[in-house]
């Protein structure tokens, strides 16, 4: 699930997890109602919240043992700590871990009950690129083994890498659903995005491109020029580039483009309607 801040992602996830009561509608997870069958549902579902508050003196080992005690057949927490790069912090107090380490610990806790489905809210916030890729690869492996994964994320690269199906939320409504490829195809727009490396200081080139007028947007970016070109003007742009002996690098359409078009770049505009999430 993707969408601007306040669009209803966490509210919807909390309803599915049984942490919030939906205003209307029916929710089932593995056949269980998360509100009335909570004990049975927690045996098949793992949950990673956006934020967890840990006891101030508890160590990583103690927290893992505590959470493992909640389940009849927990996973091996030592194996999970090794897998997610925290075995060296077993005796460290949780509050002294870095933000990224705490995020990986919260993922480990969500996997301790060997779930059939896991809900991950802002999965990789605070993780460095190497840790993020390690988490992604492990989750993809588990997904291949049958684990259903539901995530919210602001990282479109993460969504493209992990997700088979994406819901775009805006002001409490699902405005689009599909695979990443389908969303890019249908909503990324048809403008070409071109990068002219090393052309940022070429005033004559910039003036020639700007002079093409409607359908061509020119934006300096340091030592580069960035172009957004409507299909009908691509030939004119190519002609100007040839006249100046310049070649362009084209950026492929991405889920970022589809997201921005679908939400109207609506960051900060989501309203209280987000608490009434309509997923019909």
VMD Tcl script that draws the C-alpha trace (Angstrom):
set ca {
  {0.00 0.00 0.00}
  {1.41 3.35 -1.04}
  {0.13 6.90 -0.67}
  {0.95 10.31 0.82}
  {1.26 10.83 4.55}
  {-2.24 10.84 6.03}
  {-3.79 8.90 3.16}
  {-4.92 6.05 5.44}
  {-2.24 3.39 4.99}
  {-1.52 2.83 8.67}
  {-5.20 3.18 9.61}
  {-6.12 0.47 7.11}
  {-3.29 -1.77 8.26}
  {-4.31 -1.34 11.90}
  {-7.88 -2.38 11.02}
  {-6.57 -5.50 9.29}
  {-4.34 -6.26 12.28}
  {-7.20 -5.84 14.76}
  {-5.65 -2.80 16.44}
  {-8.37 -0.42 15.23}
  {-12.09 -0.96 14.73}
  {-13.29 -0.29 11.18}
  {-16.32 1.97 10.78}
  {-17.95 -0.43 8.32}
  {-17.16 -3.53 6.32}
  {-15.79 -6.99 6.98}
  {-12.16 -8.06 7.44}
  {-10.84 -11.61 7.41}
  {-7.23 -12.75 7.73}
  {-6.79 -16.45 7.05}
  {-10.51 -16.85 7.70}
  {-10.33 -15.11 11.10}
  {-11.91 -11.84 12.16}
  {-8.94 -9.85 13.56}
  {-11.19 -8.19 16.17}
  {-13.03 -11.24 17.57}
  {-10.57 -14.06 16.70}
  {-7.44 -12.19 17.76}
  {-5.75 -15.07 19.60}
  {-6.10 -17.46 16.68}
  {-5.15 -14.80 14.13}
  {-1.95 -13.90 15.95}
  {-0.77 -17.47 15.47}
  {-0.78 -17.07 11.70}
  {0.04 -13.34 11.39}
  {3.15 -11.35 12.22}
  {3.08 -7.58 12.74}
  {5.78 -4.94 12.50}
  {4.51 -1.56 13.66}
  {5.96 1.79 12.61}
  {7.30 2.28 16.14}
  {7.85 0.01 19.11}
  {8.68 1.18 22.63}
  {10.96 -1.28 24.44}
  {11.64 -1.63 28.17}
  {14.63 0.66 28.84}
  {17.01 -2.03 30.20}
  {15.94 -5.03 28.15}
  {18.54 -6.66 25.93}
  {17.98 -7.96 22.42}
  {18.19 -11.53 23.73}
  {15.61 -10.87 26.46}
  {13.14 -9.24 24.08}
  {13.46 -12.12 21.61}
  {12.91 -14.72 24.36}
  {9.91 -12.76 25.67}
  {8.23 -12.60 22.26}
  {9.07 -16.23 21.51}
  {7.29 -17.24 24.75}
  {4.01 -15.93 23.30}
  {3.85 -18.68 20.67}
  {3.55 -22.49 20.87}
  {6.16 -23.17 18.17}
  {8.36 -20.10 17.68}
  {11.16 -19.72 15.18}
  {14.77 -19.90 16.37}
  {15.53 -16.31 17.37}
  {19.28 -16.95 17.31}
  {19.02 -17.99 13.67}
  {16.94 -14.91 12.85}
  {19.40 -12.60 14.62}
  {22.21 -14.11 12.57}
  {20.19 -13.86 9.37}
  {19.42 -10.16 9.85}
  {22.87 -9.17 11.10}
  {22.14 -8.70 14.81}
  {23.85 -11.68 16.38}
  {26.62 -9.42 17.67}
  {24.07 -7.30 19.54}
  {22.37 -10.12 21.49}
  {23.53 -8.76 24.85}
  {23.09 -5.09 23.94}
  {20.25 -3.06 25.39}
  {17.63 -2.51 22.71}
  {17.44 1.24 23.40}
  {21.16 1.54 22.56}
  {20.75 0.04 19.10}
  {20.77 2.35 16.09}
  {17.47 3.15 14.41}
  {18.23 0.71 11.59}
  {19.14 -2.05 14.04}
  {15.91 -1.51 15.97}
  {14.01 -1.71 12.69}
  {15.61 -5.06 11.89}
  {14.82 -6.28 15.40}
  {11.16 -5.36 14.95}
  {11.13 -7.40 11.74}
  {12.65 -10.37 13.58}
  {9.93 -10.13 16.24}
  {7.28 -10.10 13.50}
  {8.71 -13.35 12.10}
  {9.14 -15.18 15.41}
  {5.79 -16.98 15.21}
  {6.53 -18.48 11.77}
  {3.60 -16.54 10.29}
  {1.61 -17.32 7.17}
  {1.16 -13.57 6.58}
  {3.21 -10.66 7.90}
  {2.23 -6.97 8.00}
  {5.11 -4.52 7.75}
  {4.50 -0.79 8.23}
  {7.32 1.31 6.74}
  {9.52 -1.75 6.45}
  {12.98 -0.29 5.86}
  {12.91 3.19 7.45}
  {16.37 3.97 8.78}
  {18.14 1.10 7.02}
  {21.30 1.74 5.04}
  {21.35 0.48 1.42}
  {23.19 -2.77 2.23}
  {20.84 -3.66 5.10}
  {17.82 -2.71 3.01}
  {18.84 -5.01 0.17}
  {19.57 -7.84 2.62}
  {16.07 -7.47 4.11}
  {14.49 -7.32 0.66}
  {16.25 -10.46 -0.53}
  {15.30 -12.42 2.59}
  {11.67 -11.36 2.31}
  {11.56 -12.30 -1.36}
  {12.97 -15.72 -0.48}
  {10.31 -16.19 2.20}
  {7.62 -15.01 -0.18}
  {8.79 -17.65 -2.64}
  {8.41 -20.21 0.15}
  {4.78 -19.17 0.66}
  {4.82 -16.24 3.11}
  {2.28 -13.53 2.24}
  {3.74 -10.07 2.84}
  {1.72 -6.86 3.17}
  {3.73 -3.64 3.36}
  {3.27 0.10 3.43}
  {6.13 2.08 2.00}
  {7.21 5.47 0.66}
  {10.12 3.88 -1.23}
  {8.94 3.12 -4.76}
  {12.09 1.12 -5.51}
  {11.21 -1.12 -2.58}
  {7.65 -1.55 -3.85}
  {8.82 -2.39 -7.37}
  {11.35 -4.89 -5.98}
  {9.02 -6.67 -3.56}
  {5.40 -6.33 -4.56}
  {3.20 -8.34 -6.92}
  {0.18 -6.07 -6.34}
  {0.04 -2.42 -5.33}
  {-2.84 -0.34 -3.94}
  {-2.52 3.45 -4.16}
  {-4.39 5.27 -1.36}
  {-5.39 8.93 -1.44}
  {-7.56 10.61 1.22}
  {-8.83 7.28 2.50}
  {-9.68 5.86 -0.93}
  {-7.98 3.28 -3.09}
  {-7.53 5.16 -6.36}
  {-5.60 2.52 -8.31}
  {-4.65 -1.14 -8.04}
  {-2.36 -3.29 -10.15}
  {1.08 -4.74 -10.57}
  {3.95 -2.23 -10.60}
  {4.25 -2.75 -14.36}
  {0.54 -2.10 -14.89}
  {0.59 1.06 -12.79}
  {3.63 2.37 -14.66}
  {2.04 1.55 -18.02}
  {-1.32 3.10 -17.21}
  {-0.40 6.06 -14.99}
  {3.23 7.12 -15.47}
  {2.32 9.41 -18.37}
  {3.73 9.53 -21.86}
  {6.28 12.34 -21.49}
  {9.92 11.42 -22.07}
  {12.42 12.43 -19.39}
  {15.84 13.22 -20.84}
  {19.12 14.01 -19.10}
  {21.83 16.03 -20.84}
  {24.98 15.32 -18.85}
  {27.54 18.13 -18.76}
  {25.17 20.57 -20.50}
  {24.22 22.64 -17.47}
  {26.44 25.53 -18.51}
  {25.51 25.44 -22.21}
  {23.36 28.57 -22.38}
  {22.82 28.44 -26.14}
  {21.55 24.86 -25.95}
  {19.25 25.69 -23.05}
  {17.88 28.73 -24.91}
  {17.29 26.68 -28.08}
  {15.41 24.00 -26.16}
  {13.39 26.53 -24.14}
  {12.53 28.30 -27.39}
  {10.66 25.21 -28.57}
  {7.87 26.32 -26.25}
  {4.88 24.21 -25.31}
  {5.51 20.53 -24.71}
  {9.15 20.93 -23.71}
  {10.18 21.73 -20.13}
  {13.83 22.55 -19.49}
  {15.26 22.50 -15.97}
  {18.94 23.11 -15.08}
  {20.28 20.66 -12.50}
  {23.89 21.43 -11.61}
  {26.05 20.32 -14.53}
  {23.05 18.77 -16.29}
  {19.93 19.82 -18.13}
  {16.75 17.87 -17.40}
  {14.06 17.76 -20.08}
  {10.46 16.66 -19.97}
  {9.21 16.23 -23.52}
  {5.73 15.51 -24.83}
  {5.64 12.85 -27.59}
  {4.63 15.35 -30.27}
  {7.73 17.46 -29.59}
  {10.32 14.68 -29.43}
  {11.39 15.18 -33.05}
  {11.96 18.90 -32.49}
  {14.08 18.18 -29.40}
  {16.14 15.56 -31.24}
  {16.75 18.08 -34.05}
  {18.01 20.74 -31.62}
  {20.26 18.24 -29.85}
  {21.75 17.14 -33.19}
  {22.42 20.76 -34.17}
  {24.37 21.25 -30.91}
  {26.18 17.91 -31.16}
  {24.60 16.71 -27.88}
  {23.15 13.33 -26.99}
  {20.53 12.64 -24.30}
  {20.14 9.90 -21.75}
  {16.53 8.82 -21.33}
  {15.19 7.90 -17.90}
  {12.67 5.06 -18.03}
  {9.19 5.58 -16.59}
  {9.01 4.46 -12.98}
  {6.55 3.78 -10.20}
  {7.52 7.21 -8.81}
  {6.03 8.78 -11.96}
  {2.82 6.78 -11.65}
  {2.55 7.61 -7.95}
  {2.99 11.35 -8.50}
  {0.44 11.39 -11.32}
  {-2.12 9.39 -9.32}
  {-1.79 11.44 -6.14}
  {-1.34 14.80 -7.83}
  {1.89 15.20 -5.85}
  {-0.52 15.52 -2.93}
  {1.91 15.37 -0.03}
  {0.43 17.24 2.89}
  {-3.04 17.49 1.34}
  {-4.53 14.30 2.78}
  {-7.36 15.06 5.16}
  {-9.14 13.44 8.07}
  {-11.05 11.39 5.51}
  {-8.09 8.99 5.74}
  {-9.62 7.46 8.84}
  {-12.55 6.26 6.72}
  {-10.72 4.00 4.33}
  {-12.75 2.73 1.36}
  {-11.16 -0.34 -0.18}
  {-14.16 -1.40 -2.25}
}
mol new
graphics top color blue
foreach p $ca { graphics top sphere $p radius 0.5 }
foreach p [lrange $ca 0 end-1] q [lrange $ca 1 end] { graphics top cylinder $p $q radius 0.2 }
display resetview
